[in-house]
Amino acid sequence: MMNLLLYSFFMMLLFLIFFLYSIFLSFKVLSYMLEWSILNFNGMNMEFIILIDWISCLFISIVMLISSMIMVYSMIYMKQEIYLDRFIYLVNLFILSMILMIISPNLISILFGWDGLGLTSYCLVIFYQNYLSYNSGMVTVLCNRIGDIGLLMVIGMMFMFGSWSMYFLNKNFLLVFMIFLASITKSAQIPFSVWLPMAMAAPTPVSALVHSSTLVTAGVYLMIRFSEFFWGMLVIKILFYCSVFTMFMAGLMANFENDLKKIIALSTLSQLGLMMMILSLGEKMLTFFHLLTHAIFKSLLFMCAGVMIHLMNNNQDIRFSGNMNEYIPFTMMSFYISNLSLIGFPFLSGFYSKDLIMEVIYLMNMNSFLLLMILLSLSLTVSYSLRLLYCIFYSQVKGGSFYYFKEDKLMSFSMMIMMILSILGGSLIMWLFFYDNYLLYMEVSIKMVTMIMLILGMFMSNLYLKSFINLYFYSFFFSSMWFLNYMFKWHYKFFLNFGVKIYGFDVTWIEFSMKNLLLYSFKMIEIFPNKYKIFMFIFINLFILLTLFYY
């Protein structure tokens, strides 16, 4: 336990250092680049580059803050865990991989951080060793490997430019498409959205870290860093359509889901769609702003969910919970604030970024159908958030005959820090770094569209709670992510069968053909006179080695 406390203190110290340094770099408009040339061969530079600017420092500071609070939270949540040391090491490796990815403009070092995130997230998802965790871990790692292939192909193609640095990247469609593929797999955009709800098999502190500021935001951060290479290309239009449909699908599915952690995971997916959508419209700083505010209130939302699951005998079904505001008032207050921040309630942290995003969308020329989809997604966010609040806090208690409700001071302390930041964080970050001298002016009727959609979301929530649309077929279709998981099974089946055939050919070639070649060569040696046998033996061995090397 002392290890967790020391890690938490160290991370809090790093948060203060990086946050203050990001303010300094932002005000002075400075950035530093450290370059270490490792190897020079054939006109190709292999270097390790560290980019330190206000964006990377600010993001690292937020990651450190959330990680620090999660370490304190884990002291109670994971105290009875047998393999606690393994959990601590994996979480630390996970955070280090994220930091390596944040500070790297070099594709090789980005790949190290990227792969580190993928592998450690797999180990954390299967931490509770059961059948569900293993399935979820395999889906998570296989979906992420598709993006890794994209990055590897970019690294291979970058040989022709003489460096792996992003500053040598050209507006080549194939290069840009591979980076786009890597980003949408890690951010779980359609059609790679299946793994995000399944990754909820991980412990709740891990979910709070993964779904707020690390794994899922890595794809968005990569797109922010490489955004200048995407403008004016077809890929940016594909990203816009993918993100809008992801946002709509996640909001719709969350209204029919009953698993508490999956509902919060789907809200993460919806917010990721919102970030990618505004990024595809050319507002990378606004995307980064929402990325930071979302990280703060989403980590608090998962912490509150963890307390409720912990106290209800590990029950995650919201249909069995209810009336919790009488038993855990502080957790209820934290959950309220984080949920209202998610909706975009005025003057909470989520409001500053979400309201600005909607105003920017209203000022752009856009397809009416896609604008309607964006507005409906906004309503669905309100709908599932209010449904969640009602089911947990205001419905009647159902399920078990005995629940031991008790709030712990350490867990409440970590949630209190995040709750204060969920109230003040948006305004603080905005006034220090973003848009302090910019105001958007529009007609009152256009400005009221957002309010009308929020009120519509309240009515939709009320309709669902009265079982107006709670039919079996609709629930099954909308809660199954539009059957995307079955689509993956059909696609994977072809590739797996193809791989088995190739593997069979490979085994046949190596084990059968080479064995016969060796036997034939020894028979040929027997024919030659003794003084030539040694030369023939050396010649045949060299031939076999060259054949294997070429193969």
N, C-alpha and C positions, 0 to 999 in steps of 0.2 A: 504493500500500500504506500509506503514511503517513496518508492520509485515513481509511482504515479504522481504524487505530490511534487516531487522534484522536477519531473518532466513538465508538469503544469506551470510551475514557477518559472522555469527556464523559457518556456514558450511565451508566457506573458511578458517576460523581459524582452524577448525578440519582437513581440508585437509592438511594444512601446518604441523600440529602436527603429524598426522599419517604418512605423507610422509617422514618426517625427521626421525621419529622413525623406519620406515621400512628400511631405509638406514642403520641406526645404528644396527638393528637386523641382517640384511643381512651381513654386514661387520664383525660383531662379532660372527656370526653363533649361535645366541641365540634364544630361544623361551621360553615363560612363559605359565604355565597352572595354572589357579585359579579354585579350586574345592570347592563347597559348598554342603556338604552332607545334604540333606533335610530329608530323611527318610530311615530307615533300617527295613525291615520286611521280615521274612521267608527266610533269605539268599539273599535277593534282595536289592541292593543299589540304592536308588533314589537320584541322585546328579545333580547339575547344574554346568557345566564345561565351562570355557571360555579359549579358546586357542589363545594366542597372539604370532604370529610369523610374519616374514616379508611378507609372502603371504597374510595373512588376513589384515595386516596393509596397505599394498600397495593397495589391492582391495578396502578397506574402503576409503582410500584417494581419489581414482579415483571416487568412488560413490559420495563422498562429493563434489568434484570439479564440477562434472556434475550437481548435485542437486543444488549447489550454483548458477551456471550460469542459470539454468532453472528457479530458483526463480526470478532472475533479469529479465529474458525474459518474465515470466508470469506477471510481473508488468504492462507491456503494452498489451500483448496479451489477458489477462483475465480481464483487468481493468473495462470493462462494464458488467462483469458477476454479476448476482444478488447474487448467492450463492458462493461468493469468499471465505468466511471463511470455508465453507464446503470443498472446493477444497484444501485449505491450510492444513487443518487437515488431509484429506485423503492422500495427498502427503507425509506429515510428518510421518504418520503411515506406509505408504508404505516403506519409507526409513529406519525407525526403524526396520521393519520386516526383511528387507534385511540384515541389520547390525547384527541382532540377528542370522540369518542363517549363516553369514560369520564366526562369532567368535565361533560357536558351533561345537564341535566334538561329542556332545551327541545327540542321536536320538530324545529325548523328546524336547529339546530346538530347534533342527533343525525343528521339526514338528511345533512348535509355530511360528517360522519365516516363514516356508513354507506355513502354513495355513493363516498367516497374509498377505503374498503376494497374495495368491489366493483370499481372501475375499476383500481386499482393491483394487485389480486390477478389480474385478467385479464391485465394487462401482464406480471406475473411468471410466470404459468402458461405464456404463449406466449413466454417469454424464449428458450428453445431453439427456433429457428424451423423446425419440421418439421410434418408432417401430423398426427401424434398430439397435439402441443402445441396446434395450432390448434383441433382438435376438442374437446379437453379444456377449452380456454379459453372456447369458445362455450357449451358445456354449463354451465360454472361461472357465467358472466356472465348467461346466460338464466335459470337457476334463481334466482340472487340478485335479478334484476330483478323477480321475482314478489313478493318481500318488499319491495322498494323501492316497488312500486305500493301495497302495504298501508300503508306509512308516508305516502306522498303522499295517500292517501285520508283517513287520520287527520288530517293537516295541514289538508286541505280542510274536513273536518267540524268541526274545532276552532274555525273562524271564529265559530260560534254562541256559544262560551263567552267570547270576547273576548281570549283569549291562547293561545299555543302551549305554555305551560309545562305540565308534567305535573301540577302541583298544581291545575290547573283541570279536569283530566280527570274525567268522570263515568263511572259504571258502566253505560254504554250498551253493549249487546251487540255492535253493529256496530263501534264504536270498539275495544273490547277484542279482538274477533275479528281485526281488521286488524293490531293489534300482535302478536297470537299468530301470524298468518300470516307476518309479517316475521321473527319469532324462529325459527320452525321451518324456514324456508328457509335462513337463515344458519347454523343449527346442524345442518342436513342431517337432520332427523327424517323419518320415513316420511310422505308418499311422495316427499320431495325429497332422498333420500339418494344419488342417482346421482352427483352432482357431486363428492363428497368423495374417493372413490378416484381419480377421473379427474384431480383437481387435483394428483396426484403427478407430473405431467409437469413441474412447476416444479423449479428447482435444489434440492438437498437442504437448504442453509441456509434457503431460503425455506420449505420444508416444515416445518422445525423451528420456524420462527417462526409460520407460519400455523396449524399444527395443535396448537400448545401454548397460546399465550396471546393470540392476536389474532383472526383472522377467525372461526373456528368458535365461539369463546367469546363473540363479540359478541352473538349471539342469546340465550345464557344470561344474560349480564350485563343485557341489555335487560329480560328477564323478571324478573330479581331487582329491578331498579329499579321496574318497574311492577307488582310482584307483588300489592300491596295492592288493586289494582283487579280482580284475577282471582278472589279468594276468593268461594265460593258461587255461581259461574257455571258454565254448561255447558262453557265453553271449557277449564276446568281439568281436567275429566274426559276431554275429548278429548285433551288434552296427556298425561295419564297413560297412556292406551292407546297413543298414538303412540310415546311414549318407551320403554315396555316392549317393544313389538314391534321398535323400532329396535335396542334393546340386544340382543335375542335374535337378530335377523337378522344383525347385524354380527359377533357372536361366532361364529355358525354359519358364516358365509361365510369368516371368517378362518382356520378350520380346513381349508378346501379351497383356499385361495389359495397361490400359489407365488412371487409377486412380493414381495420383502422390504419395499419401501416401502408397498405396498398393504396388507400385513398390519398394519403399524404404523398406517396411516390408518384401517383398520377397527377397530383397538383404540381409536383416538380417537373414532370414531363410537359404539362401545359405551359409552365413558365419558361421552360427551355424553348418551346415552340415560339413563344412571344419574343424571346431574346433573338432567336435566329431570324424571325420575321422582320424585326426592326433593323437587324444587321444587314439583311438582304436589301433593305431600302436605303442603305448608305449611311446609317447613323451608328458608327462603331462606338463612339464615346457614350451615347445613350444606352447602348447594349451593355457596356462595361459598368455603367452606373446601376442598371437593374440587376446585373450579376452580383454586385456587392451587397445591395439591399436585400436581395432574395436570399443570399447566403446567411444573413443574420437571422431573419425571421423563420426561415425553414429549419435551421438547426434547433431553434427554440421549440418549434412545432413537434419535431421528432423527440426532443427531450421530454416534453409533456406526455406524448404518446407512450414513451417508455415507462414513465411513472405509472400511468394508468394500466398498462399491460402487466407491469411488475406487481401491482397491488391486487389485480383481479385474477390471480393464479394463472398467469400467462395466457389469458384469454384475449384474443384480438378482434373478436366479432362484436361490432357495435350494437347488434340487436340484443345482446345479453347484458349490455351496460346501461346505466341510467342513473339520474339523480345524484351525480357525483359532486355537484357543487356544494352539497352539505358535508361531504367527507374530506375533500381535498381542495379547500378554497384557494390556496395560493397557486396550485397547479391549474385550477380552473381559470384564474385571472390571467396567468401566463398564456394559456391556450387561447383565451379570448383575444388577447392583444396580438398574438402572432397570426391568428386567423383573420382578424380585421385588417392587419397589415397586408396579408395575402390578397384580400379582396381589394384593397386600395382605399381604406377608410381615411378621410381627410386628416392630414398632419401626422399620420404614422409613417414609418420608414418606407413602406411599399407604395404609398400615395405619390411621393415625389417623383419616382421613376415611372410608375404605371400611367399616371395622369399625363405626364409629359409625352410618353409614348403614344397615347391615344390622340393627343393634340397634334403631334407630328403626322400621324396617319390621316387625320381629317384634312390637313393642309396639302396632301399629296393627291395626284391624279391616280385613281385606282379603279380596277374592275368592281362593279357594284356587288356582284356575287361574292367576291373575296372579302369585300368590306363587310358584307352581311355575316359571313362566316366568322370574321374577327370579332364583331359585336356580339354574336351568339356565344362565342367562346368566353367573352367577358361575363355574360349572363350566367353561363354554366358554372363559372368559378364561384360566383356568389351563391348559386343554388347548392352545390355540393358542400360548401363551407358552412352554410346555415343548417343544412341537413345534418352534418356531422355534429355541430354544436347542440342541436336539439336532441339527437339520439343519445349523446353522451351525458348531457347535463340536465335535461328537462323531462325525458321520458321516465317511465317507471323502471326500477331495478328488476332485472330478470336473470335467470340462470342459476348460479350457485347459491347454496344456502348460507355460506359464510365467506366473507371477504375481510381481509385484515387491512384496513385503510389507515395509513400513517405516512405523513410526509417527513422526509429526512432533511436535516438542516444543510448538509453539504450539497445534496442534489438541488435544494431550493436556492442555495447561494449561486450555483452555476447558472440556474435558470433566471435568477434575478438580474445578473449581469447582462445576459442576452435580452431580457425583457426591457431593460433600460435602453439598450441599443436599438431594440425594435421600435421604441418610441422616438428616440432622438437621433438614431444613426442616419436616417435618410436626409434630414435637414443638415446635420453636421457635415456629411460627405458632400452634399450639394453645394453648401456655402464655401467649403474649403477648396473643392476641386472642379465642380461642374457648373456651368450655366448661371453663374451669379449675376451676369450683366445682360442676360437675354430674357425677353418676355415674348410670349406668343399671343397675338390678338386675333380673336375670331368672333363671329356673331353669337349671340346668346343661344339661339336655336340650335346651332351646331354644338356648342359647349354642353347643352342639356342632353344631347344624345347619350352621353356616357351615363348620366344620372338615370335616364329612362331605362337603359339596359340593366342597370343595377337593380332598379325596382322590379323589372321583369324577372330577374333572377330570383328575387324574394318570392314572387308569385309561383314560379316554377318549383321552388323548394317546397312551398306549401302544398302544391298539387301532388308532388311525389309522396309527401308524408301522409296524405289522405288516400294513398293507393289508387290514384286515378289512372296512372299508367304502369302500375306495378304488375304487369302480366309476365307470364313465364318466358314466352318466346323473346319478347323485347329485352327482358333482363338478361337472358342467356346470350343474345346476340351482342348487346351493347357492353356487357361485362367481359366478353371474351376477346376484346381488342380487335373487333371486326374479323375474327378468325385468322389473324395474322400468324398465330402460332402454328396452325395447320398448314398454311401456305409455306412456312419455313420447313415443315416436315416434308412436304412434297418436293421442294427444291433440293433439300439436303439429301433426299433419298437417291436422286439421280447422281449427284456428285459423289456420294459415298459408294454407290455401286460402281461408278467409273473408277474411283480410287482403288477399290478391291480388285478390279480387272487389271489395272496398271500394276498393282502390287503383285498380283499373280504372275504377270509377265516378267516382272523384275526378279522375282524369286526363281522363276524358270531359267531366265538368262544367266543369273549368277551361279545358282546351285547345280543346274543340269548341264548347260552349255560349257561352262568353264571347266567343270569336272571332266567332261568328255574330251575337251581340248587338251587338258593335261595328260590324260591317259594316252591319247593319240600321239602327243609329242614324245612321251617316253618310249612308245613303240617305234617311233621314227629313229630315236637315238640308238636303239638296239641294232638297227640295220647298218649304221655307219661303223667304220673301223674304230678301234679303241683310241687311236691318236687324235681322231676328229670329234670324239664324243663330248669332250669338255667344252670345245668351241660351240658345238650344236646346243649343248645344255645352256650355256650362257646366252646364246642368241635367242633361244625359245623363251627363256625367262625374261629377257629384255622385251621381247615382243608382247608377252602376256602383261608385263607391268605397264607398257605404253598403252596397250588396249584398255586396261583398267583405268589408267589415268585419264585417257580420252573420254571414256564412258562416264 
